[in-house]
Amino acid sequence: MEPLRILEAKSFWQRLRGLMFYADFPAGCDGLLLEPCNAIHCFFMRFAIDAVFLDGDQRALKIATRRPWSVGPLVQGAQSVLELPAGKAAQCGYKTGLRIKFTKVSDPAPKS
């Protein structure tokens, strides 16, 4: 399986907005990386997501499905959160302790 194409949200405003008000993930990317981040909310979200909390070595500390309008826990040791479509973490075989590999994209172009 090729690495997921992940859009980064690094500024305060990008992280705060995250996927709020989107109908789905932006075209050409498989997920969104919030960095730095150790807790998330799903206010104003229109769809469920898998939240993969990562340490500094990109190892999964916690994986949870979050529904719209929910608040996630503060995850001790998390440096970033990878947001994926609901069910994608299980589909990719992600488990706690696994090092997650992905490719960061700044301008998502449609996959060919």
Helices and strands as residue ranges (DSSP letters): E 4-9, H 12-17, E 31-34, E 49-54, E 60-66, E 80-85, H 88-91, E 102-105
